[in-house]
Structures are given as structure tokens and as C-alpha cells.
Amino acid sequence: MNDPHIENLTRVTRRQMLGSTGSGIGLAALASLLAPSPATAAEQGLPGVPHHPPRAKRIVVLWQGGGPSHVDLFDEKPVMQEMKGKDIPDSIRGTTRLSTMSSGYGKWPCLPAIKPFKKYGQAGIPMSEMLPNIGELADELCLVRSLHTEAVNHAPGVTFFQTGAQVPGRPSLGAWLSYGLGSESENLPAFVVMTSSDKGKTCGQLFFDYYWGSGFLPSRYQGVRFRNTGDLVPYLANPPGVSRHARRALLDDIAAMNAAHLADYGDPEIDTRISQYEMAFRMQTSVPDLVDFSDETQASLERYGEDVLVKGTFANNCLIARRLLQRGVRFVQLMHSGWDQHGNLFTQLEQQCRDTERASAALVRDLKERGMLDDTLVIWGGEFGRTPFGQGNPADPKGRDHFGKAFSWWLAGGGVRPGKVFGQTDDFGWNVTADPVHVHDMQATILHLCGIDHTRLTFRYQGRQYRLTDIHGQVVSGILA
């Protein structure tokens, strides 16, 4: 039903048709490709997908690059306060794999949360006082405290969640969804990415293109990155002296040549080129409208924080994300760096929270007020957590190292249980003690919420059927509404 060879057969048929009919039916088919009707302009997904009724029609991922500290923000551990400065017991640490920055330590001084926790919402969910706006949404959130991963360094950790493997080369989550479900928007891509970094420029992580790449899927499914300086998308505007009518005529001629090549070679990348040129033409009008905030109320702007109108900030990206979702974009990925506090935990963690948590909460509130939260899945998280022990001078540690054995994310809307805490860790936030959630389990659950059976969305490459979850993953039913 979702066999990718169906797409290949469709291509071959078009190739034969264009190659054999010359100017008659072939040109008619080309005309329909270049000027799709409103009913067909949005790209269709695979036959038979979704596999079951979806709870989430769209997704926004608020990616917090660097590894937010679960023991400082989401997983309260009073015992750690009692054990402050004392070595975390061997019985807790076991043989946990750590990064090379701390794997050879001889001391493991317990470092409790740097700020107090508070109970938020009717659910009484404990979270750090550094998260007041997110805390106000406690009854809308599903807080997962039992995530775990094998990755101990940033790029492999990010790549693992985004693509299902620690080594680059496979399609990203957004690409899989675009491939399986298609697009609902005529004038904007199905998958959009925006990046930002912390104000303090602490230890910003690099954002590699393969985090939103299409891997071995046709490149039409990769994410479109909106820039954080200058124009959101380069080269959308017509050159001086070139009218929109002239640009349309130029694109028609280029598309005709590309279609001829497609008929000769059947290369899916030529098909991609045709579709991308057409999307770029339609985006000439949709993108300026997207960033025209004149229809936003002052109260709405203020909700996102003082940086909301500063291009390239996390707050500005969150506002654009909401407007993208309103316009039918299926998958929006915001990637923000700065959570990598190895030696500046006490000075930068609170600043990082101030830079991001208000806008994150504003996005959830906006979606709820517009009646969109029920079918929009919001995901907040990073590649791993931070060590429960302090990094640096054992007598006076200033930071925390990477930690994948246990960490926390929160989700909202899109079919997850609101006001729910799922999973537990031990007294040190070190080991998962109940309801473990592996990276592949989370991927399977996200696809499930979108109506997809993760074992059935596959693509044959180099003699093997690949999927996002590799050969692993179980849907986490405990977080579903």
C-alpha cells in the first residue's frame, strides 16, 4: 500500500508518455504540472497513508540543542540536596557510558538543582521556578521523565532523534512525514526549519543540513531552511526589470526543458527541481505575507517576549512557526542552541530559560486559543540531559556533562495526555526506574499520532527496506490521550 515503487511506476509512466507523444498529450500533461489547479496543488502522500485516523495534523518541534538539564528543570530530586558534594554511589552509577570529558573522573560529586522547584497547575507537576510560563501550562503538558539514548555527544544525539541513526545519511523525521503524508499547503513547503542561538553565545551547537535532510528519499522531501538574517528565503524576489509575467514565462521554458530530461532519464531529482521552481514562484507572495505581522495584536506580540520582532531570535521564530502552522505547513522544526553548560551552569542556565520558555509557552497558548492545539503536536526537548554530578573542580563544580541514561521532554496537544507525568528515575535522576522511553519509542509514538504505523512507512534503498525507527520502537500508549 505504501510501497515506494508505486511512485517509481508513476514516474516511468509519465516518462513514457512524454517521450512518445511529442507535442499532443505530453504538453497537456506538462501544462497541468506547471499550473496545478487549487485542488491538486498540494502534494499528495502515499496511497493508504495515513494508516489510521490521525490525532495530530501538524507538528512543531522546539528543539533545544545542547542537552537541557533534566535534574535542574523537570525532575525534582530532594535526595540530591541531602547528598550535595558527596560522591554518587557506585550502585547508582554502574557502568553507564559517559562522554570522554568525564568518563575518567575519580570523583562524582552530587550537584543538586541550582534553583528550587515549584508545583504547577491543578496537576501539581514539579518543575523549576526558572520555568514560570511553561509551569502555567502544566495542565496542558505531558512531561516525559524517562527518555534514554545511547548517544553521548551532540551531533550523534541530534542525528539519532532526527533520523533514527547516529550516523548521518538517513531521512529526517520531517522528510518521512512529508513523504508519507504529502503537503496541505499550496504556497509553502510541507517542512520548514528555522534556527537560533542563545544570547550569551555560550557553547552554541552547529546545525547540520542533514538534521532536516531527505537522506535517500527524493530531495523534494527535505526541510526548507528559513534564514535568520536578510530575506527568509534567498532569490525569491524578481531581479530588477523582470516582471512576474516574465518570470512565469521563464519558469515555463525551464520546466519544459526539465520535463524533457525527465522523460529521457526518469531521474526523481529532475522531478524535484521542477516542483521546487514552482514552489519558489508561489512563495514570492506567500512568504512576504507570512512575516507581515500587522494583523497581530499587541497583546499577542507581547506574549512572546521582548525579542519577538527581532529577526532570528527564538521568540521571532516561534511566532513565525504559529503562522506557518495556520497556513497548512505540516512540520515546523525550530532548532535553538545554547543548553550545553559544561562550566557556566550557574550563570547561563537561567538565561537560557529566559530566552526560550516564554516564547515556547506563548506558542502553546496561541495554538490553544485558535482551536489548533487539539490537532497540533508540540514537542520540546533536546538530544540528552545533563549529569547529576558536577563537572569541573570536585570541590566547586561549575557545570554538568552530557547524559543520555535518563532525561526529560514535554509534549502538548496532538493527542497526548494533558497534565500527565510519565516515567520515573531514581533518587539521582540517573537510572530510569519506570516506563522507559527510548528514542525509537518516541519516534514510533510521534508517527502514530500522525496516523502512521512506523513499521509500514518504509523505503527500499540498497536492497533493504528502511524506516525511521530502524528495527526498533514501540508506541508509548501511556502518553496518549
Stockholm file with secondary structure:
# STOCKHOLM 1.0

chainA/1-481         MNDPHIENLTRVTRRQMLGSTGSGIGLAALASLLAPSPATAAEQGLPGVPHHPPRAKRIVVLWQGGGPSHVDLFDEKPVMQEMKGKDIPDSIRGTTRLSTMSSGYGKWPCLPAIKPFKKYGQAGIPMSEMLPNIGELADELCLVRSLHTEAVNHAPGVTFFQTGAQVPGRPSLGAWLSYGLGSESENLPAFVVMTSSDKGKTCGQLFFDYYWGSGFLPSRYQGVRFRNTGDLVPYLANPPGVSRHARRALLDDIAAMNAAHLADYGDPEIDTRISQYEMAFRMQTSVPDLVDFSDETQASLERYGEDVLVKGTFANNCLIARRLLQRGVRFVQLMHSGWDQHGNLFTQLEQQCRDTERASAALVRDLKERGMLDDTLVIWGGEFGRTPFGQGNPADPKGRDHFGKAFSWWLAGGGVRPGKVFGQTDDFGWNVTADPVHVHDMQATILHLCGIDHTRLTFRYQGRQYRLTDIHGQVVSGILA
#=GR chainA/1-481 SS CCCTHHHHHHHHHHHHHHHHHTTHHHHHHHHHHHSCCTTTSSCBCCTTCSSSCCSCSEEEEEEEETCCCHHHHTCCCHHHHHTTTSBCCHHHHTTCCCCTTTTTCSCCBBCCCSSCEEEETTTTEEEETTCHHHHHTGGGEEEEEEEECSCCSHHHHHHHHHHSSSSSCSCCHHHHHHHHHBCSCSSSCSEEEEEEECTTCSSCCCCCGGGGCCTTSCGGGSCEEECSSSCSSTTCSCCTTCCHHHHHHHHHHHHHHHHHHHHHHCCHHHHHHHHHHHHHHHHHHHHHHHTCGGGSCHHHHHHHCTTTTSTTSHHHHHHHHHHHHHTTCSEEEEEEECCCCSSCHHHHHHHHHHHHHHHHHHHHHHHHHTTCGGGEEEEEECSCEECSBCBSCTTSCCBCCEECSSEEEEEESTTBCTTEEECEECTTSCSEEESCEEHHHHHHHHHHHTTCCTTTCCEEETTEEECTTTTCCCCCGGGBC
#=GC SS_cons         CCCTHHHHHHHHHHHHHHHHHTTHHHHHHHHHHHSCCTTTSSCBCCTTCSSSCCSCSEEEEEEEETCCCHHHHTCCCHHHHHTTTSBCCHHHHTTCCCCTTTTTCSCCBBCCCSSCEEEETTTTEEEETTCHHHHHTGGGEEEEEEEECSCCSHHHHHHHHHHSSSSSCSCCHHHHHHHHHBCSCSSSCSEEEEEEECTTCSSCCCCCGGGGCCTTSCGGGSCEEECSSSCSSTTCSCCTTCCHHHHHHHHHHHHHHHHHHHHHHCCHHHHHHHHHHHHHHHHHHHHHHHTCGGGSCHHHHHHHCTTTTSTTSHHHHHHHHHHHHHTTCSEEEEEEECCCCSSCHHHHHHHHHHHHHHHHHHHHHHHHHTTCGGGEEEEEECSCEECSBCBSCTTSCCBCCEECSSEEEEEESTTBCTTEEECEECTTSCSEEESCEEHHHHHHHHHHHTTCCTTTCCEEETTEEECTTTTCCCCCGGGBC
//
